[in-house]
Amino acid sequence: MPFDPIDVHVGERMRVRRQTMGLTQSALGDSAGVTFQQVQKYERGANRISASRLFEFAKVLNVPVEYFFEDMPQAIQDSMTPSGRAAMEPELKAFVDSYYRIKDPDLRHQILGLVKAAADIMDKRD
């Protein structure tokens, strides 16, 4: 079974950051509480990194968790579900965060209708 391209990308980002910091796989593993063999598997994308483990690596490597998902190839982003893309696209995240700050449910419903109408208009143009 081929490796998941997202896991491969996250592992590559981890490897690049580790090397930039001058850490060995053993040193990174020791700091994050895993073996160097496990670090090797993560870096190749052979094993998926859990959210809690990714958070630990982010702390050890002194980067935000988002770092691991930056510069994701467009082909991978295009294959993601809309909810997955929401985690990737800062503009979409800002939109959703702003939407949920609107406490009036009727106003939120009207805004949703406006966005859907605009998307329908754009679909007809294509």
Backbone as ProteinMPNN parsed JSONL, in Angstrom:
{"seq_chain_A": "MPFDPIDVHVGERMRVRRQTMGLTQSALGDSAGVTFQQVQKYERGANRISASRLFEFAKVLNVPVEYFFEDMPQAIQDSMTPSGRAAMEPELKAFVDSYYRIKDPDLRHQILGLVKAAADIMDKRD", "coords_chain_A": {"N_chain_A": [[0.85, -1.188, 0.0], [0.664, 2.179, -0.927], [2.242, 5.101, 0.539], [0.476, 7.659, 2.301], [0.084, 10.783, 0.74], [-0.07, 13.125, 2.272], [0.962, 12.379, 4.758], [3.564, 11.834, 3.934], [4.368, 14.403, 3.146], [4.206, 15.823, 5.601], [6.129, 14.385, 7.059], [8.406, 14.966, 5.544], [8.623, 17.723, 5.966], [9.175, 17.655, 8.697], [11.656, 16.346, 8.689], [13.242, 18.204, 7.269], [13.179, 20.424, 9.006], [14.331, 19.288, 11.3], [16.929, 18.722, 10.357], [17.758, 21.31, 9.711], [17.975, 22.365, 12.239], [20.107, 20.954, 13.09], [19.838, 18.509, 14.345], [20.045, 15.028, 15.125], [18.304, 12.03, 14.087], [18.078, 10.4, 16.288], [18.438, 12.216, 18.435], [16.203, 13.887, 18.095], [14.183, 11.98, 18.41], [14.674, 11.148, 21.083], [14.086, 13.53, 22.448], [11.396, 13.779, 21.882], [10.314, 11.503, 22.841], [10.305, 9.063, 21.423], [11.64, 6.308, 19.48], [14.62, 6.387, 17.371], [14.133, 4.913, 15.128], [11.405, 5.109, 14.837], [11.187, 7.834, 14.29], [12.436, 7.798, 11.779], [10.501, 6.373, 10.304], [8.336, 8.142, 10.492], [9.404, 10.35, 9.126], [9.645, 9.356, 6.533], [7.044, 9.016, 5.92], [5.901, 6.624, 6.32], [4.633, 5.886, 8.639], [1.807, 7.265, 10.211], [1.556, 10.314, 11.966], [0.308, 10.921, 15.127], [-2.0, 13.384, 16.441], [-1.296, 14.337, 18.999], [1.36, 13.555, 19.157], [2.417, 14.954, 16.988], [2.084, 17.524, 17.939], [3.919, 17.437, 20.026], [6.326, 17.098, 18.585], [6.309, 19.556, 17.269], [6.75, 21.304, 19.416], [9.34, 20.468, 20.241], [10.795, 21.005, 17.922], [10.436, 23.663, 17.756], [8.417, 25.041, 16.275], [5.234, 26.165, 14.949], [2.37, 23.98, 14.889], [1.155, 24.18, 12.428], [3.231, 24.512, 10.682], [4.034, 22.04, 9.651], [2.259, 21.561, 7.647], [2.542, 23.512, 5.801], [3.295, 24.802, 2.52], [2.206, 22.7, 1.096], [1.854, 20.611, -1.69], [-0.131, 21.6, -4.505], [-1.637, 19.597, -5.759], [-2.114, 17.779, -3.718], [-3.629, 19.348, -1.971], [-5.853, 19.794, -3.628], [-6.984, 17.304, -3.642], [-8.093, 17.054, -1.194], [-10.871, 17.011, 1.104], [-13.487, 19.497, 1.403], [-13.636, 20.239, 4.156], [-11.132, 19.458, 5.054], [-9.52, 21.14, 3.549], [-10.175, 23.504, 4.781], [-8.636, 23.574, 7.049], [-6.232, 24.127, 5.937], [-6.259, 26.537, 4.502], [-5.737, 29.79, 5.214], [-7.404, 32.025, 4.678], [-9.956, 30.891, 4.393], [-10.264, 29.785, 6.925], [-10.297, 32.134, 8.454], [-12.639, 33.229, 7.47], [-14.574, 31.334, 8.328], [-14.197, 31.483, 11.114], [-14.982, 34.141, 11.55], [-17.626, 34.016, 10.687], [-18.811, 32.369, 12.663], [-18.619, 34.07, 14.807], [-20.716, 35.722, 14.566], [-23.559, 36.137, 16.26], [-26.303, 36.152, 15.86], [-28.573, 33.91, 14.659], [-30.306, 34.098, 12.451], [-29.166, 36.105, 10.864], [-26.722, 34.865, 10.297], [-27.683, 32.724, 8.764], [-28.703, 34.126, 6.564], [-26.335, 35.194, 5.538], [-25.016, 32.856, 4.827], [-26.745, 32.029, 2.799], [-26.264, 34.083, 0.958], [-23.56, 33.615, 0.29], [-23.768, 31.066, -0.858], [-25.397, 31.715, -3.053], [-23.666, 33.406, -4.469], [-21.663, 31.564, -5.121], [-23.133, 29.856, -6.781], [-23.651, 31.583, -8.921], [-21.032, 31.925, -9.861], [-20.5, 29.304, -10.668], [-22.16, 29.1, -12.866], [-20.927, 30.805, -14.624], [-18.638, 29.45, -15.314]], "CA_chain_A": [[0.0, 0.0, 0.0], [1.502, 3.391, -0.971], [2.128, 6.017, 1.66], [-0.42, 8.789, 2.102], [0.909, 11.946, 0.38], [-0.046, 14.112, 3.36], [1.93, 11.873, 5.735], [4.89, 12.022, 3.339], [4.682, 15.835, 3.21], [4.456, 16.168, 7.008], [7.417, 13.793, 7.401], [9.471, 15.726, 4.872], [8.772, 18.99, 6.689], [9.823, 17.348, 9.962], [13.058, 16.055, 8.386], [13.918, 19.463, 6.906], [13.345, 21.236, 10.222], [15.31, 18.598, 12.158], [18.257, 18.931, 9.787], [18.063, 22.737, 9.851], [18.368, 22.583, 13.629], [21.309, 20.171, 13.369], [19.514, 17.378, 15.211], [19.994, 13.678, 14.554], [17.022, 11.366, 14.334], [18.115, 9.928, 17.68], [18.229, 13.351, 19.341], [14.801, 14.284, 17.988], [13.386, 10.929, 19.035], [14.842, 11.229, 22.536], [13.373, 14.715, 22.946], [9.95, 13.618, 21.695], [9.88, 10.273, 23.509], [10.171, 7.93, 20.508], [12.924, 5.794, 19.007], [15.05, 6.97, 16.102], [13.478, 4.148, 14.061], [10.073, 5.69, 14.658], [11.419, 9.099, 13.587], [12.677, 7.439, 10.376], [9.21, 6.02, 9.693], [7.56, 9.378, 10.357], [10.005, 11.198, 8.093], [9.355, 8.758, 5.225], [5.6, 8.957, 5.721], [5.481, 5.227, 6.462], [3.716, 5.883, 9.781], [1.07, 8.506, 10.43], [1.849, 10.932, 13.26], [-0.903, 11.324, 15.838], [-2.081, 14.816, 16.744], [-0.53, 14.639, 20.213], [2.782, 13.391, 18.837], [2.778, 16.074, 16.124], [2.194, 18.676, 18.838], [5.198, 17.27, 20.74], [7.401, 17.413, 17.635], [6.288, 21.004, 17.042], [7.425, 21.933, 20.551], [10.766, 20.147, 20.196], [11.389, 21.657, 16.753], [10.193, 25.09, 17.916], [7.6, 25.534, 15.172], [3.807, 25.916, 15.167], [1.906, 22.753, 14.245], [0.824, 24.502, 11.031], [4.459, 24.418, 9.894], [4.121, 20.75, 8.987], [1.319, 21.536, 6.525], [2.853, 24.599, 4.877], [3.877, 24.457, 1.215], [1.661, 21.442, 0.611], [1.625, 20.688, -3.133], [-1.512, 21.877, -4.889], [-2.32, 18.335, -6.078], [-2.591, 17.209, -2.453], [-4.715, 20.216, -1.502], [-7.018, 19.581, -4.482], [-7.59, 16.007, -3.331], [-8.662, 17.101, 0.149], [-12.269, 17.387, 1.248], [-13.592, 20.91, 1.8], [-13.312, 20.444, 5.569], [-9.684, 19.346, 5.158], [-8.943, 22.367, 3.004], [-10.396, 24.583, 5.738], [-7.487, 23.595, 7.953], [-5.061, 24.537, 5.178], [-6.362, 27.843, 3.883], [-5.949, 30.818, 6.239], [-8.54, 32.878, 4.33], [-11.168, 30.14, 4.703], [-10.347, 29.699, 8.386], [-10.719, 33.453, 8.934], [-14.055, 33.371, 7.106], [-15.372, 30.497, 9.226], [-14.118, 32.068, 12.455], [-15.811, 35.357, 11.553], [-19.023, 33.568, 10.55], [-19.3, 31.884, 13.953], [-18.677, 35.169, 15.775], [-22.033, 36.343, 14.398], [-24.412, 35.404, 17.208], [-27.686, 36.11, 15.379], [-28.677, 32.79, 13.721], [-30.966, 34.522, 11.211], [-28.168, 36.814, 10.063], [-25.792, 33.844, 9.787], [-28.378, 31.996, 7.706], [-28.757, 35.013, 5.397], [-24.978, 35.275, 4.987], [-24.786, 31.579, 4.159], [-27.496, 32.085, 1.549], [-25.545, 34.994, 0.052], [-22.349, 32.939, -0.189], [-24.211, 30.013, -1.777], [-25.85, 32.368, -4.296], [-22.475, 33.862, -5.2], [-21.014, 30.355, -5.678], [-23.967, 29.408, -7.91], [-23.396, 32.507, -10.043], [-19.715, 31.606, -10.393], [-20.608, 28.022, -11.348], [-22.811, 29.328, -14.159], [-19.959, 31.499, -15.478], [-17.619, 28.483, -15.76]], "C_chain_A": [[0.894, 1.249, 0.0], [1.243, 4.291, 0.226], [1.181, 7.148, 1.301], [0.422, 10.036, 1.803], [0.957, 13.022, 1.466], [0.956, 13.676, 4.43], [3.357, 12.056, 5.225], [5.303, 13.488, 3.442], [5.021, 16.25, 4.644], [5.816, 15.621, 7.441], [8.585, 14.535, 6.784], [9.712, 17.051, 5.582], [9.49, 18.766, 8.024], [11.321, 17.103, 9.732], [13.829, 17.336, 8.081], [14.172, 20.306, 8.153], [14.38, 20.61, 11.149], [16.727, 18.857, 11.653], [18.687, 20.393, 9.904], [18.561, 23.051, 11.262], [19.62, 21.79, 14.008], [21.07, 18.997, 14.3], [19.609, 16.067, 14.444], [18.598, 13.118, 14.787], [16.949, 10.86, 15.773], [17.826, 11.057, 18.659], [16.777, 13.814, 19.297], [13.905, 13.258, 18.667], [13.458, 10.973, 20.549], [14.04, 12.385, 23.123], [11.862, 14.554, 22.872], [9.42, 12.324, 22.303], [9.607, 9.108, 22.577], [11.559, 7.474, 20.083], [13.328, 6.478, 17.702], [14.425, 6.214, 14.932], [12.083, 4.706, 13.777], [10.179, 7.038, 13.944], [11.653, 8.825, 12.11], [11.357, 7.147, 9.661], [8.336, 7.257, 9.5], [8.097, 10.217, 9.202], [9.767, 10.649, 6.681], [7.864, 8.77, 4.906], [5.062, 7.549, 5.838], [4.493, 5.07, 7.613], [3.074, 7.252, 9.911], [1.358, 9.012, 11.836], [0.539, 11.357, 13.909], [-0.851, 12.818, 16.155], [-1.23, 15.161, 17.966], [0.973, 14.523, 19.953], [3.258, 14.544, 17.944], [2.951, 17.344, 16.953], [3.526, 18.627, 19.587], [6.374, 17.596, 19.819], [7.46, 18.921, 17.365], [7.001, 21.733, 18.181], [8.929, 21.706, 20.485], [11.464, 20.903, 19.068], [11.141, 23.165, 16.736], [9.486, 25.711, 16.699], [6.133, 25.374, 15.555], [3.403, 24.636, 14.436], [1.621, 22.992, 12.763], [2.039, 24.371, 10.122], [4.495, 23.137, 9.063], [3.231, 20.669, 7.737], [1.577, 22.647, 5.512], [3.462, 24.048, 3.595], [3.409, 23.103, 0.701], [1.402, 21.567, -0.888], [0.141, 20.846, -3.471], [-2.281, 20.591, -5.18], [-2.869, 17.674, -4.813], [-3.762, 18.037, -1.934], [-5.985, 19.973, -2.307], [-7.732, 18.279, -4.161], [-8.275, 15.999, -1.967], [-10.13, 17.463, 0.106], [-12.344, 18.864, 1.62], [-13.243, 21.148, 3.267], [-11.814, 20.317, 5.801], [-8.994, 20.584, 4.64], [-9.107, 23.52, 3.981], [-9.229, 24.695, 6.699], [-6.247, 24.137, 7.261], [-5.092, 26.0, 4.751], [-6.684, 28.925, 4.924], [-7.17, 31.701, 5.946], [-9.863, 32.189, 4.683], [-11.354, 30.02, 6.213], [-10.831, 31.028, 8.961], [-12.203, 33.681, 8.645], [-14.939, 32.591, 8.077], [-15.361, 31.057, 10.642], [-15.01, 33.3, 12.562], [-17.289, 34.998, 11.506], [-19.58, 33.151, 11.91], [-19.263, 32.945, 15.054], [-20.004, 35.915, 15.667], [-23.02, 35.525, 15.219], [-25.861, 35.272, 16.74], [-27.824, 34.99, 14.339], [-29.358, 33.165, 12.405], [-29.983, 35.238, 10.289], [-27.152, 35.826, 9.485], [-26.416, 33.072, 8.631], [-28.449, 32.839, 6.426], [-27.377, 35.115, 4.728], [-24.639, 33.977, 4.249], [-25.518, 31.538, 2.815], [-26.807, 32.967, 0.515], [-24.31, 34.311, -0.545], [-22.726, 31.828, -1.171], [-24.657, 30.605, -3.11], [-24.666, 32.836, -5.132], [-21.761, 32.672, -5.832], [-21.807, 29.829, -6.876], [-23.75, 30.273, -9.124], [-22.05, 32.188, -10.692], [-19.727, 30.27, -11.155], [-21.197, 28.205, -12.752], [-21.874, 30.026, -15.128], [-18.945, 30.526, -16.077], [-18.159, 27.569, -16.787]], "O_chain_A": [[1.787, 1.365, 0.839], [0.177, 4.251, 0.842], [1.092, 7.55, 0.141], [1.373, 10.321, 2.531], [1.941, 13.756, 1.558], [1.71, 14.499, 4.95], [4.255, 12.395, 5.996], [6.446, 13.791, 3.784], [6.009, 16.948, 4.873], [6.575, 16.317, 8.116], [9.626, 14.714, 7.416], [10.857, 17.459, 5.78], [10.312, 19.585, 8.435], [12.155, 17.594, 10.493], [14.939, 17.53, 8.576], [15.267, 20.841, 8.329], [15.212, 21.314, 11.719], [17.62, 19.176, 12.437], [19.856, 20.677, 10.167], [19.446, 23.885, 11.455], [20.136, 21.934, 15.116], [21.993, 18.538, 14.973], [19.29, 16.007, 13.257], [17.817, 13.655, 15.573], [15.889, 10.888, 16.397], [17.058, 10.881, 19.606], [16.183, 14.101, 20.336], [12.986, 13.613, 19.405], [12.44, 10.852, 21.229], [13.394, 12.241, 24.161], [11.129, 15.113, 23.687], [8.215, 12.074, 22.283], [8.778, 8.251, 22.883], [12.543, 8.18, 20.304], [12.496, 7.071, 17.015], [14.206, 6.79, 13.867], [11.643, 4.765, 12.629], [9.353, 7.35, 13.087], [11.123, 9.544, 11.263], [11.129, 7.618, 8.548], [7.676, 7.404, 8.472], [7.325, 10.733, 8.394], [9.696, 11.426, 5.729], [7.468, 8.559, 3.76], [3.906, 7.292, 5.502], [3.613, 4.21, 7.563], [3.735, 8.276, 9.738], [1.4, 8.231, 12.787], [-0.251, 12.077, 13.299], [0.216, 13.432, 16.137], [-0.522, 16.168, 17.965], [1.76, 15.312, 20.476], [4.366, 15.051, 18.118], [3.855, 18.141, 16.701], [4.183, 19.653, 19.761], [7.309, 18.287, 20.222], [8.545, 19.49, 17.247], [7.765, 22.668, 17.942], [9.708, 22.645, 20.653], [12.585, 21.383, 19.234], [11.579, 23.862, 15.82], [9.896, 26.747, 16.176], [5.808, 24.537, 16.398], [4.046, 24.258, 13.457], [1.825, 22.101, 11.938], [1.893, 24.145, 8.921], [4.933, 23.147, 7.913], [3.432, 19.809, 6.879], [0.908, 22.716, 4.481], [4.063, 22.974, 3.585], [4.127, 22.434, -0.043], [0.786, 22.541, -1.319], [-0.724, 20.287, -2.797], [-3.47, 20.509, -4.873], [-3.949, 17.084, -4.83], [-4.775, 17.483, -1.507], [-7.078, 19.945, -1.742], [-8.938, 18.155, -4.377], [-8.964, 15.037, -1.625], [-10.584, 18.14, -0.816], [-11.362, 19.427, 2.103], [-12.616, 22.157, 3.592], [-11.271, 21.005, 6.666], [-8.002, 21.037, 5.211], [-8.27, 24.423, 4.015], [-8.873, 25.796, 7.119], [-5.305, 24.565, 7.929], [-4.041, 26.633, 4.652], [-7.795, 28.959, 5.453], [-7.89, 32.083, 6.869], [-10.778, 32.824, 5.207], [-12.47, 30.14, 6.719], [-11.679, 31.047, 9.853], [-12.928, 34.249, 9.462], [-15.93, 33.116, 8.585], [-16.4, 31.1, 11.3], [-15.712, 33.477, 13.557], [-18.106, 35.603, 12.2], [-20.693, 33.535, 12.271], [-19.824, 32.733, 16.129], [-20.374, 36.657, 16.576], [-23.285, 34.363, 14.911], [-26.571, 34.369, 17.183], [-27.259, 35.095, 13.251], [-29.024, 32.611, 11.358], [-29.97, 35.004, 9.081], [-26.767, 35.937, 8.321], [-25.751, 32.798, 7.632], [-28.273, 32.312, 5.328], [-27.274, 35.12, 3.501], [-24.043, 34.007, 3.172], [-24.971, 31.069, 1.817], [-26.773, 32.631, -0.669], [-24.052, 34.421, -1.744], [-22.075, 31.667, -2.203], [-24.339, 30.068, -4.17], [-24.661, 32.683, -6.353], [-21.301, 32.766, -6.97], [-21.22, 29.406, -7.872], [-23.672, 29.766, -10.243], [-21.932, 32.179, -11.917], [-19.043, 30.126, -12.168], [-20.778, 27.543, -13.702], [-22.009, 29.857, -16.339], [-18.452, 30.73, -17.186], [-17.443, 26.693, -17.273]]}, "name": "protein", "num_of_chains": 1, "seq": "MPFDPIDVHVGERMRVRRQTMGLTQSALGDSAGVTFQQVQKYERGANRISASRLFEFAKVLNVPVEYFFEDMPQAIQDSMTPSGRAAMEPELKAFVDSYYRIKDPDLRHQILGLVKAAADIMDKRD"}
